[in-house]
Amino acid sequence: MNFFSLFKRKIIYHFKSKIDIDTDQVSKNTLDELFYYYGSDKANNFKLNKGHGFSKFYSENLNHLKDKKINILEIGSYAGASAASFKKYFTNSTIFCFDINISNFIFKSKGIHVFGLDIKNLNKMNYILKEIKKNEGFNYFDVIIDDGSHNLSDILFSFKTFFRQLKRNGIYIIEDYKFPNYYDYNKDTNDILVDQMLDKLNKKEFFDSQNIDKKDQEILFEQINDIKTYKGNLTDSDICFITKN
């Protein structure tokens, strides 16, 4: 992604009219209701079709954080439907959204901060993370959600890069992590598939990878406390929750 494309998308985002969820008196109680209301395909029903049905897994694994002051990083936010839902559900949360095309974003809130960037631009990404932590006064995220491109290379890169940005007992979530198993266009690199990687990490067995070397694997063996995987409503609906020691 070149600089001018990112800049153009940022200009569109800043001048685009958005829905202010801080003044939205929505009376939805469950996360699934909020996903449906704001239009996230994480809900059991998405528009007129079945959604991924991830809401129950989010509730099961994150409900202990519901009333706590937490920081959530979402990689891949598209129009911001899930960010809006999370902000309404986790009322004391601050949501940070990283997306390569923020011109799609249609929601706003004092508790949602949107950044347009290519996460593979490490210098830019590290600068933004440093600024976030300095301005917000924290060092690590409570929850990190990868709902980005679903390309294998991006999933592995994000996991290697962002898992270290998670606090102790924090949770790293990968949505649709088996897309590279189902779709050739998402298997954009000849590397270990995510489900295979999760199995190896669970067993603390080394694996061959172009993206995650043995030193990184040793660190992950030490830092990962638990891995939970779930099947959603659709044939390609898979989600995992990885808890850090």
Secondary structure in CASP SS format (residue, H / E / C, confidence):
PFRMAT SS
TARGET T0000
AUTHOR 0000-0000-0000
METHOD secondary structure of the structure
MODEL  1
M C 1.00
N C 1.00
F H 1.00
F H 1.00
S H 1.00
L H 1.00
F H 1.00
K H 1.00
R H 1.00
K H 1.00
I H 1.00
I H 1.00
Y H 1.00
H H 1.00
F H 1.00
K C 1.00
S C 1.00
K C 1.00
I E 1.00
D E 1.00
I H 1.00
D H 1.00
T H 1.00
D C 1.00
Q C 1.00
V C 1.00
S C 1.00
K C 1.00
N C 1.00
T C 1.00
L H 1.00
D H 1.00
E H 1.00
L H 1.00
F H 1.00
Y H 1.00
Y H 1.00
Y H 1.00
G C 1.00
S C 1.00
D C 1.00
K C 1.00
A C 1.00
N C 1.00
N E 1.00
F E 1.00
K C 1.00
L C 1.00
N E 1.00
K E 1.00
G C 1.00
H C 1.00
G C 1.00
F C 1.00
S H 1.00
K H 1.00
F H 1.00
Y H 1.00
S H 1.00
E H 1.00
N H 1.00
L H 1.00
N H 1.00
H H 1.00
L H 1.00
K C 1.00
D C 1.00
K C 1.00
K C 1.00
I E 1.00
N E 1.00
I E 1.00
L E 1.00
E E 1.00
I E 1.00
G C 1.00
S C 1.00
Y C 1.00
A C 1.00
G C 1.00
A H 1.00
S H 1.00
A H 1.00
A H 1.00
S H 1.00
F H 1.00
K H 1.00
K H 1.00
Y H 1.00
F C 1.00
T C 1.00
N C 1.00
S E 1.00
T E 1.00
I E 1.00
F E 1.00
C E 1.00
F E 1.00
D E 1.00
I C 1.00
N C 1.00
I H 1.00
S H 1.00
N H 1.00
F C 1.00
I C 1.00
F E 1.00
K E 1.00
S C 1.00
K C 1.00
G C 1.00
I E 1.00
H E 1.00
V E 1.00
F E 1.00
G E 1.00
L C 1.00
D C 1.00
I C 1.00
K C 1.00
N C 1.00
L H 1.00
N H 1.00
K H 1.00
M H 1.00
N H 1.00
Y H 1.00
I H 1.00
L H 1.00
K H 1.00
E H 1.00
I H 1.00
K H 1.00
K H 1.00
N H 1.00
E H 1.00
G C 1.00
F C 1.00
N C 1.00
Y C 1.00
F E 1.00
D E 1.00
V E 1.00
I E 1.00
I E 1.00
D E 1.00
D C 1.00
G C 1.00
S C 1.00
H C 1.00
N C 1.00
L H 1.00
S H 1.00
D H 1.00
I H 1.00
L H 1.00
F H 1.00
S H 1.00
F H 1.00
K H 1.00
T H 1.00
F H 1.00
F H 1.00
R H 1.00
Q H 1.00
L E 1.00
K E 1.00
R E 1.00
N E 1.00
G E 1.00
I E 1.00
Y E 1.00
I E 1.00
I E 1.00
E E 1.00
D C 1.00
Y C 1.00
K C 1.00
F H 1.00
P H 1.00
N H 1.00
Y H 1.00
Y C 1.00
D H 1.00
Y H 1.00
N H 1.00
K C 1.00
D C 1.00
T C 1.00
N C 1.00
D C 1.00
I C 1.00
L C 1.00
V H 1.00
D H 1.00
Q H 1.00
M H 1.00
L H 1.00
D H 1.00
K H 1.00
L H 1.00
N H 1.00
K H 1.00
K C 1.00
E C 1.00
F C 1.00
F C 1.00
D C 1.00
S C 1.00
Q C 1.00
N C 1.00
I C 1.00
D C 1.00
K H 1.00
K H 1.00
D H 1.00
Q H 1.00
E H 1.00
I H 1.00
L H 1.00
F H 1.00
E H 1.00
Q H 1.00
I E 1.00
N E 1.00
D E 1.00
I E 1.00
K E 1.00
T E 1.00
Y E 1.00
K E 1.00
G C 1.00
N C 1.00
L C 1.00
T C 1.00
D C 1.00
S C 1.00
D E 1.00
I E 1.00
C E 1.00
F E 1.00
I E 1.00
T E 1.00
K E 1.00
N C 1.00
END
